[in-house]
Each structure stands twice: as structure tokens, then as C-alpha cells.
Amino acid sequence: MIWVGAWLPGTATALTPSNDEDVEKATVRVFVRIASVKSNSLVVIDRGASDGVQRSDVVTFYPRDGREYRGTVIQVNDRNATIELLDDAVRPSPGTRGDFIVRASRLLELKRAAGEIAPARPTSEDDTAERNDAKDDAETGTGTDSNATTEASDDAPRGESATSDAIADSSRWTRRDDWKPGMPLLAQVEPVHPRDRSRRLTGRAWIAADANRQGGRGSDALLRTGTDLDYDNPFGLGGRVRFDGEMNYRSIDDPDDGDESDGDFRIDRFSYAFGGTRYASTRIEVGRFLHYGVPEFGILDGIEWGQRRDNGDRFGASIGLLPELDYDLSGSSDLSLAAYYYWVSDTREQLLFGGAYQKTWHDGDADRDLFLAKVRYLPIDGWRAQGTLWIDYYDSSDDAKDATFELTQAYVTVNRTWRDEGIDFTYRRIKFPELLRDEFRPVLAVDLDRNRYDRLAANGWRWLTKNRRLHGQVGIWNDEDDTGGDAELGLDIQDLFVDGGRGDVTAFGTRGQFERAIGARVSYGRYGDGGSWNVLYEIVDHRLDGFSSDRDDLIQHRVRGTLDFYMSAAWTLSLYGEGGFWDDDSSIAGGVYVQTNF
């Protein structure tokens, strides 16, 4: 893809397409964060119409654990947008990063409509070579300023979108005497070397409190606070320091086992990275960080090296310790050695094939042999496909598995969006790998060998009118014992009763091994630039197999309400409350989340 640019403090972009042909071919990656989590698989992101977001755009989110999941834009305001996640089992956290791809022409039209840039002028042939050199650097996403866009723009304060400034703002220019009509807008601007960038600290800080009471079975409360910091060029060498940590305190009141409380400090990231720019095709990161080349390999305490070839192919390797997967990520008994290679069709990376290998040792004993295969085809228009396969190799030293290769995890999706409709097909597979490392709950050897879960699902939506959207999902699953399925169909109505109002009515049903359920969900809320609120009511009739006639039906009611305030360009306050009621039992939960970006 091509980076059309971003105006960041202390930097200027190297590329602004200067004719219609360039703009038509160019694409831009818009970075977002989840500002708040609503009910019924809905999240609100901190980018809106002024940043180029449009209805039916597909957004990809990247949580800390290395997975990826997607959602569709269903409602757009000037400074935020509502996303419906395609996988309703996903429960993202506020602050989760994401992005989506748009044509550069969309952002240019926004700037032109606002009068911030002049209409496009023809470009002189004398500047073609210089523009193409800049374009090649920008398309790799590794140039000085495109690299800053990749990592820093998603930390920009809400309301100060790096992508809304993705086309350079001529009103900020101070040197105008060298520019002549017909020249590229930034023809006389020299790209800034990473080591010449000014020192700059960006990030976010947040605090969250949640409480839950389970009827007469006790209660628990969780208080968390943390920060995510990005310090650019701290030592004058062009590198970046990243820190992501949190402090948490949990209190449990159990009438059977007594009270319990505990506090932990957890560091998710503390690393220094340098290189990976147009001036340095080699990238090195050291410290604690999520693998850059292969996020699926998880968090590493060590060093990772990456190299980019001139044609856009990438390869690299890493070595270090894998933190224990407990609540505070403390200690490690596992050594990891990994390598990867990605082949790309061109520098825009619309087609990618990749492979990776990770070898681990637990307390000095050889443990996991994990192969990863990845394919990605992401044209700006047409069908898109992404797939990742986790393949474990076992030998004669493994007890529960035969000496062979085994597909232990898979995630494959094919989707397409049109102007008023879209469809998404997803296949998912999960199977326990045999490990010495304590990564899953203890299971018996027979379960380790045979337990699995395969699911194939289709999600679709269609805008019937400007304000009415029909959406549905159907899925089937199969495990080691049985087969089941689920389906839902709903109608979403926008600008209902008031401007910015949104209502949704959905009916759903599921059939499992021991249970059948049918239910309905009704929600209504209002979404605006200054805040939003949403209420939901859900009723489900569970029919349980294997119980007597007076205990085989369970009616469950659920209510949930959320309230968000966008108090300024940098501050967000979110509140929620939820209650579940069935038979003679109930549960009540509530919480608050406050975040500021700087």
C-alpha cells in the first residue's frame, strides 16, 4: 500500500500524489483505537467522517495477544464511528489498536472540500523521478515519516487524527518562495532523517474499575490503571522506546472460601527499536515486546532482527525467553528461537505469502516445534482473503501425540464489501498442542489427543434503505463428540426517533450438544461526537437435555446500559452496568473507564 502521508509535529511527509492517476492507484492506511465497548458486539472507534471513515468500511483490530479480528462500520459521526464486530465471541478492550485501508482520493476530496488544499495541478516531468523514489519508500511503509505514521499516528490524541492530516496541510507551510505551479506540493521538502527528528513523547493513560456480584455466591472487584508510552528518538539515534504497563488490584468475597485480595504490576512491553526506515532496511528491537515479524509467536523477552529487501520481501529472526502466561507475566522457564520469511507481490503488499518456525525449550528440555503459514490478499476492491495456519510437529518423545504434523489452529477468512452490502466467510479450528510449557489448563492425555473444535460461519449485511440495514449470521461447528449450529437475523435502524439514534432488533437461535436456545435482543442508543449511550434487553429460552421436565427450561433475562462522554479531544469517560436474571438467581456488574491521550 502507499502512504499518502501524515503531518506529525517535527516531521513532514515525503509524498503527496500530484495527479489523478497517482491518487487513483494510491491507498492509505488509517489507524484507529477502540474508544469504548458497547453491547451486542459493538465498539466505538476514535476516527470518524473527518478522518475518511465511511459506512461499510472493514476495520481490522490487533489486540496484544497477536490475534486479528475484524468489524464493519455501521454508523459514522464526524469524530467517531460505530463498528459491528464480525465475531460476536470477541470481547475487545478499550485502547485496542486497529486500521483500515481507503483510497487516497477519498482523503484528498475531504481536504479539498474543506478548502485546505488547492485542486490538483499537473506535475512537471522533471519531478517524476523524485516522486517515484519517494513513492517507493512510502509504499514499503518503512520511510522515516511513513514509519512514524505506522507507530505514532495510532497514538495521536483523539480528535487530532494523523489520517485526517494525511494530506499535507499547506496552511502550515512557512517556506513558499521555492514552490512553482506544476511542481509536487512537497517538491522542495527534504525528508527528515530519523536521528534528526525532535524528541517526542506520546501515549495514553487510563484507569478502569469493575465490580460483579453473583447473587448469594459472593462478589469480586477489579481496579486497573496503566499507561502506554512512545518516546521517539530518545538518544538522538533515530530509535524509539515503547512502554506498556499496568497495575491491578483484585478483591474477591467468597462466602464459602473466605475473602481474598491481591495486587500485581504487569509490564506488557518495554523495548527499544531502531531501523526499519528508508534509511535503514534492517530493524532491531530489544527488550520485552510482542513479536514484530510474527505477532502470533507472542510476547518475547529478548531481541528480534528483521530485514527488508528492495522488492519488499521481509525476513528475520528472534531469540529470547517467553514470559509465563500468568496474570503478571512474571518469570520464564522457556527459551524461544524463531525465524520467518514473507514474499510479497509488490511493495504495496496486496498479495503476501509467508512462513515461520518457532522452536522452544522448557527448563532446558526440547518442547514445541511450531510452523506458521500465512497468506493475505487485500485488494482495495474485490474479494479479500486472509489465512493463518498453526502446524505442530511431534516426534517419538511426545506421549499423547503420534509422530507427525498436526494442524492445531487455523483462522481463514474470505470477505467482500460492496456499496450497500457485504459478506464474510470464516473458518476456525482449535486443538490442544502437546506442550511442556504451562499454556493451557491441565487436561487428560486422551483429551489432549482428541479434543478439537472446528467452526465455519458466514456473516452478511445489506442496506435496504439509507437508514435500514439487514444483518445476519449462520454458523456450524463440529467437535470430537457432536455437531451443532447457530443463526441470527436482525434489523438495524438509524436516525430512529432522533438524529443519531439507532435501534436494533435481532432474533437468534443455537443448537449444541446438551442445549437448544432461542432468543431475541432489542437495543437502542444515540451516538454523537460528544458522547453516546445505549441500552439493551435480551431474553433467551434455554432447553437443557438430560434434566427432568420441571428443570429442563431456563428463561434468562439480560439488561445492559452504557454511557460515554468524549470530554475533549483527548479525554474519554465510559460507564456501564449489566444485570442477568434467571429463575431465583441473578448477577449484577458495573464499571467505569477513563482514558486520556497525549
VOMAR-179464 format. One record per residue (C-alpha): residue in one letter; x, y, z. Coordinates in steps of 0.25 Angstrom, whole numbers, padded with zeros to 4 digits, always signed. Layout:
<pts>
AXYZ
...
</pts>
This chain:
<pts>
M+0000+0000+0000
I+0004+0014-0002
W+0006+0024+0010
V+0000+0037+0005
G+0006+0044+0017
A+0003+0050+0031
W+0007+0063+0037
L+0013+0060+0051
P+0020+0070+0060
G+0034+0072+0055
T+0033+0064+0042
A+0028+0066+0028
T+0023+0055+0019
A+0031+0051+0006
L+0019+0048-0003
T+0007+0055-0007
P+0001+0050-0020
S+0000+0061-0030
N-0008+0056-0042
D-0021+0048-0043
E-0014+0035-0048
D-0005+0034-0035
V-0017+0037-0026
E-0026+0027-0032
K-0015+0016-0030
A-0011+0020-0016
T-0017+0015-0003
V-0016+0020+0011
R-0015+0012+0024
V-0024+0019+0034
F-0020+0016+0049
V-0031+0015+0060
R-0033+0011+0074
I-0045+0006+0081
A-0051+0017+0090
S-0062+0009+0097
V-0068-0004+0096
K-0084-0004+0095
S-0093-0016+0096
N-0096-0027+0085
S-0082-0027+0079
L-0082-0012+0076
V-0070-0003+0079
V-0067+0011+0076
I-0054+0016+0070
D-0047+0029+0071
R-0048+0033+0056
G-0060+0038+0048
A-0064+0044+0035
S-0054+0055+0036
D-0043+0045+0036
G-0049+0038+0024
V-0057+0027+0031
Q-0069+0023+0023
R-0080+0013+0025
S-0077-0002+0021
D-0062+0000+0023
V-0056-0012+0029
V-0047-0010+0041
T-0036-0019+0046
F-0032-0019+0061
Y-0019-0024+0067
P-0020-0028+0082
R-0008-0031+0090
D-0008-0046+0089
G-0005-0045+0074
R-0019-0049+0068
E-0026-0041+0058
Y-0041-0039+0057
R-0050-0030+0048
G-0062-0022+0048
T-0071-0013+0039
V-0074+0001+0040
I-0089+0003+0042
Q-0090+0017+0047
V-0081+0029+0045
N-0081+0043+0052
D-0071+0054+0050
R-0061+0049+0060
N-0064+0035+0063
A-0071+0023+0057
T-0078+0010+0062
I-0073-0003+0058
E-0080-0017+0058
L-0070-0028+0060
L-0072-0040+0051
D-0069-0050+0062
D-0079-0048+0074
A-0070-0056+0083
V-0059-0046+0083
R-0059-0036+0095
P-0048-0025+0092
S-0043-0015+0102
P-0043+0000+0100
G-0030+0005+0095
T-0028-0007+0085
R-0022-0003+0072
G-0027-0005+0058
D-0026+0000+0044
F-0034+0000+0031
I-0030+0003+0016
V-0036+0014+0008
R-0033+0020-0006
A-0024+0033-0005
S-0034+0040-0013
R-0044+0039-0002
L-0035+0047+0007
L-0031+0057-0003
E-0046+0060-0006
L-0048+0063+0009
K-0037+0073+0009
R-0041+0079-0004
A-0056+0080+0001
A-0050+0087+0014
G-0042+0097+0005
E-0029+0092+0012
I-0022+0089-0001
A-0024+0094-0015
P-0029+0086-0027
A-0019+0076-0033
R-0009+0082-0043
P-0002+0075-0054
T+0012+0071-0049
S+0025+0074-0057
E+0032+0063-0063
D+0045+0068-0056
D+0039+0064-0043
T+0035+0050-0047
A+0047+0042-0043
E+0048+0049-0030
R+0033+0046-0027
N+0035+0031-0031
D+0047+0030-0022
A+0038+0035-0010
K+0027+0027-0014
D+0035+0014-0014
D+0040+0017+0000
A+0026+0021+0005
E+0019+0008-0001
T+0028-0001+0007
G+0023+0006+0020
T+0038+0008+0024
G+0041+0022+0021
T+0045+0032+0032
D+0031+0038+0033
S+0023+0026+0028
N+0029+0019+0039
A+0025+0030+0049
T+0011+0028+0043
T+0011+0013+0046
E+0014+0014+0060
A+0011+0028+0065
S-0001+0032+0058
D-0009+0022+0065
D-0005+0029+0078
A-0009+0042+0073
P-0019+0049+0082
R-0034+0046+0079
G-0039+0057+0070
E-0025+0060+0065
S-0025+0049+0055
A-0012+0047+0047
T-0020+0042+0036
S-0029+0054+0035
D-0016+0061+0033
A-0011+0050+0024
I-0011+0060+0012
A-0001+0071+0016
D-0007+0084+0021
S-0002+0095+0012
S-0007+0105+0023
R+0005+0101+0032
W+0016+0103+0022
T+0025+0114+0024
R+0034+0113+0012
R+0026+0116+0000
D+0036+0124-0009
D+0042+0112-0016
W+0029+0105-0020
K+0024+0108-0034
P+0011+0103-0041
G+0012+0089-0046
M+0022+0084-0036
P+0019+0074-0026
L+0014+0080-0013
L+0026+0076-0005
A+0036+0076-0016
Q+0046+0085-0008
V+0044+0078+0005
E+0055+0069+0009
P+0051+0056+0017
V+0056+0057+0031
H+0066+0046+0036
P+0061+0038+0048
R+0073+0043+0056
D+0069+0058+0053
R+0055+0056+0058
S+0052+0064+0071
R+0050+0056+0083
R+0035+0054+0085
L+0027+0046+0096
T+0013+0042+0092
G+0004+0031+0098
R-0009+0029+0107
A-0012+0027+0121
W-0025+0020+0127
I-0032+0015+0139
A-0043+0005+0140
A-0051-0001+0151
D-0061-0013+0150
A-0069-0020+0161
N-0078-0032+0160
R-0088-0039+0169
Q-0093-0053+0167
G-0106-0053+0175
G-0103-0060+0188
R-0090-0066+0183
G-0081-0054+0187
S-0075-0043+0179
D-0062-0038+0173
A-0056-0025+0169
L-0044-0021+0160
L-0037-0008+0159
R-0027-0006+0148
T-0018+0006+0144
G-0008+0007+0133
T+0000+0015+0122
D+0005+0013+0108
L+0016+0022+0105
D+0024+0024+0092
Y+0037+0032+0093
D+0042+0036+0079
N+0057+0038+0077
P+0061+0038+0091
F+0076+0036+0089
G+0078+0044+0076
L+0080+0031+0068
G+0066+0030+0062
G+0061+0019+0070
R+0048+0018+0079
V+0045+0014+0093
R+0032+0007+0096
F+0026+0004+0109
D+0012-0002+0113
G+0010-0006+0127
E-0002-0007+0137
M-0004-0008+0152
N-0016-0016+0156
Y-0023-0020+0169
R-0034-0031+0171
S-0042-0034+0183
I-0051-0046+0184
D-0062-0048+0194
D-0066-0063+0194
P-0076-0068+0205
D-0070-0082+0205
D-0055-0080+0203
G-0054-0066+0210
D-0048-0053+0205
E-0036-0051+0196
S-0029-0040+0190
D-0016-0038+0182
G-0009-0027+0174
D+0001-0028+0163
F+0009-0020+0154
R+0010-0025+0140
I+0019-0020+0128
D+0014-0024+0114
R+0024-0016+0107
F+0037-0009+0110
S+0046-0009+0098
Y+0056+0000+0089
A+0055-0002+0074
F+0063+0005+0063
G+0064+0004+0048
G+0053-0001+0038
T+0053+0012+0031
R+0056+0017+0017
Y+0070+0020+0022
A+0072+0006+0029
S+0065-0007+0023
T+0070-0014+0036
R+0061-0013+0048
I+0065-0018+0062
E+0057-0018+0075
V+0062-0022+0089
G+0054-0023+0102
R+0040-0028+0105
F+0031-0027+0093
L+0021-0034+0084
H+0028-0041+0072
Y+0028-0031+0061
G+0030-0040+0049
V+0021-0051+0055
P+0012-0046+0065
E+0005-0060+0066
F+0018-0064+0074
G+0014-0056+0086
I+0022-0047+0095
L+0037-0048+0096
D+0048-0044+0106
G+0059-0044+0096
I+0064-0038+0083
E+0058-0038+0069
W+0064-0035+0056
G+0057-0032+0043
Q+0062-0029+0029
R+0054-0023+0017
R+0059-0026+0003
D+0058-0016-0009
N+0046-0023-0015
G+0038-0023-0002
D+0041-0037+0003
R+0044-0038+0018
F+0051-0048+0027
G+0056-0048+0041
A+0059-0056+0054
S+0058-0055+0069
I+0063-0061+0081
G+0059-0059+0096
L+0050-0064+0107
L+0035-0066+0107
P+0029-0060+0120
E+0020-0068+0128
L+0005-0067+0124
D+0000-0063+0137
Y-0007-0050+0142
D+0006-0042+0144
L+0015-0048+0132
S+0026-0051+0142
G+0038-0061+0141
S+0040-0070+0130
S+0045-0085+0128
D+0044-0085+0113
L+0054-0081+0103
S+0050-0078+0088
L+0057-0077+0075
A+0049-0073+0063
A+0050-0069+0048
Y+0041-0064+0037
Y+0041-0060+0023
Y+0030-0052+0015
W+0029-0052+0000
V+0021-0040-0006
S+0016-0038-0020
D+0020-0023-0020
T+0023-0012-0010
R+0008-0010-0007
E+0007-0024-0001
Q-0006-0027-0007
L-0002-0041-0008
L+0006-0048+0002
F+0011-0062+0005
G+0019-0065+0018
G+0025-0076+0026
A+0031-0076+0040
Y+0037-0086+0050
Q+0038-0086+0065
K+0046-0095+0074
T+0044-0095+0089
W+0051-0101+0101
H+0045-0103+0115
D+0054-0104+0126
G+0065-0108+0116
D+0057-0119+0110
A+0053-0118+0095
D+0038-0114+0095
R+0030-0109+0083
D+0033-0109+0068
L+0023-0099+0062
F+0021-0096+0048
L+0013-0084+0043
A+0007-0082+0029
K+0001-0069+0025
V-0006-0063+0013
R-0012-0050+0010
Y-0019-0044-0002
L-0024-0030+0001
P-0028-0022-0012
I-0035-0009-0009
D-0047-0014-0017
G-0052-0029-0019
W-0051-0041-0011
R-0041-0041+0000
A-0035-0053+0007
Q-0026-0055+0019
G-0022-0068+0026
T-0012-0073+0037
L-0009-0088+0040
W-0002-0093+0053
I+0004-0106+0050
D+0011-0114+0061
Y+0021-0125+0059
Y+0022-0137+0069
D+0033-0147+0070
S+0035-0160+0078
S+0038-0153+0090
D+0023-0147+0091
D+0014-0156+0099
A+0000-0152+0095
K+0002-0149+0080
D+0007-0158+0069
A+0020-0154+0062
T+0014-0146+0051
F+0010-0132+0047
E-0003-0127+0053
L-0012-0114+0049
T-0014-0109+0063
Q-0020-0096+0060
A-0026-0089+0047
Y-0032-0076+0044
V-0037-0073+0030
T-0046-0063+0025
V-0051-0058+0011
N-0059-0046+0010
R-0064-0035+0001
T-0072-0022+0002
W-0080-0014-0008
R-0086-0001-0007
D-0098-0005+0001
E-0095-0020+0005
G-0084-0029+0009
I-0081-0043+0013
D-0071-0051+0021
F-0067-0065+0022
T-0059-0070+0033
Y-0053-0084+0037
R-0047-0086+0051
R-0040-0098+0057
I-0035-0100+0071
K-0028-0113+0076
F-0019-0114+0088
P-0004-0116+0085
E+0005-0124+0094
L+0014-0115+0102
L+0023-0116+0114
R+0020-0101+0116
D+0008-0098+0124
E+0000-0091+0114
F-0014-0097+0115
R-0022-0102+0127
P-0018-0117+0131
V-0025-0127+0122
L-0024-0142+0122
A-0015-0149+0111
V-0027-0155+0104
D-0034-0141+0103
L-0021-0135+0099
D-0020-0144+0087
R-0035-0144+0082
N-0041-0131+0087
R-0043-0121+0076
Y-0053-0110+0071
D-0056-0106+0056
R-0065-0095+0052
L-0070-0090+0039
A-0078-0077+0039
A-0084-0067+0029
N-0087-0052+0033
G-0095-0043+0023
W-0101-0030+0023
R-0109-0021+0013
W-0114-0007+0014
L-0129-0007+0010
T-0130+0008+0010
K-0121+0019+0015
N-0124+0017+0029
R-0128+0002+0030
R-0119-0010+0030
L-0122-0025+0030
H-0111-0033+0036
G-0110-0048+0039
Q-0100-0059+0043
V-0101-0074+0041
G-0090-0084+0046
I-0088-0099+0048
W-0078-0105+0057
N-0072-0119+0060
D-0064-0125+0071
E-0059-0139+0076
D-0073-0142+0080
D-0084-0135+0073
T-0089-0125+0063
G-0097-0112+0065
G-0100-0099+0059
D-0106-0085+0061
A-0112-0074+0053
E-0117-0060+0055
L-0125-0049+0047
G-0127-0035+0051
L-0131-0021+0046
D-0123-0008+0049
I-0130+0005+0048
Q-0122+0018+0049
D-0127+0032+0052
L-0139+0025+0059
F-0147+0035+0067
V-0136+0046+0067
D-0123+0049+0059
G-0112+0040+0063
G-0122+0030+0069
R-0120+0015+0066
G-0129+0003+0069
D-0127-0012+0066
V-0136-0024+0067
T-0129-0037+0066
A-0135-0052+0067
F-0125-0063+0069
G-0124-0078+0072
T-0114-0088+0075
R-0113-0104+0076
G-0102-0110+0084
Q-0099-0124+0089
F-0107-0122+0102
E-0115-0110+0100
R-0124-0103+0090
A-0127-0088+0091
I-0135-0078+0084
G-0136-0063+0088
A-0137-0048+0084
R-0129-0036+0086
V-0134-0021+0086
S-0125-0009+0087
Y-0126+0006+0085
G-0116+0017+0087
R-0111+0030+0082
Y-0098+0033+0076
G-0091+0047+0075
D-0078+0054+0074
G-0079+0058+0089
G-0083+0044+0094
S-0093+0033+0093
W-0102+0024+0101
N-0108+0010+0099
V-0118+0001+0106
L-0120-0014+0102
Y-0130-0024+0107
E-0129-0039+0103
I-0137-0051+0106
V-0133-0066+0104
D-0141-0079+0106
H-0131-0090+0109
R-0136-0104+0107
L-0126-0113+0114
D-0124-0128+0111
G-0123-0139+0121
F-0131-0132+0132
S-0145-0135+0138
S-0157-0128+0132
D-0158-0117+0143
R-0143-0113+0141
D-0141-0114+0126
D-0145-0100+0123
L-0137-0088+0127
I-0142-0074+0124
Q-0131-0063+0125
H-0132-0048+0124
R-0121-0039+0122
V-0120-0024+0122
R-0109-0015+0119
G-0106+0000+0118
T-0094+0008+0114
L-0091+0023+0115
D-0079+0030+0108
F-0074+0044+0109
Y-0064+0050+0100
M-0060+0061+0109
S-0049+0067+0100
A-0041+0063+0088
A-0032+0055+0098
W-0041+0050+0109
T-0052+0039+0109
L-0061+0034+0120
S-0069+0021+0119
L-0079+0015+0129
Y-0086+0002+0128
G-0096-0006+0136
E-0101-0020+0133
G-0111-0030+0140
G-0114-0044+0138
F-0127-0051+0144
W-0132-0065+0143
D-0141-0074+0152
D-0137-0070+0166
D-0123-0065+0163
S-0116-0052+0158
S-0103-0045+0155
I-0100-0030+0154
A-0088-0024+0149
G-0083-0009+0146
G-0071-0002+0143
V-0064+0011+0139
Y-0053+0014+0129
V-0045+0027+0128
Q-0035+0030+0117
T-0026+0041+0112
N-0017+0042+0100
F-0005+0052+0099
</pts>
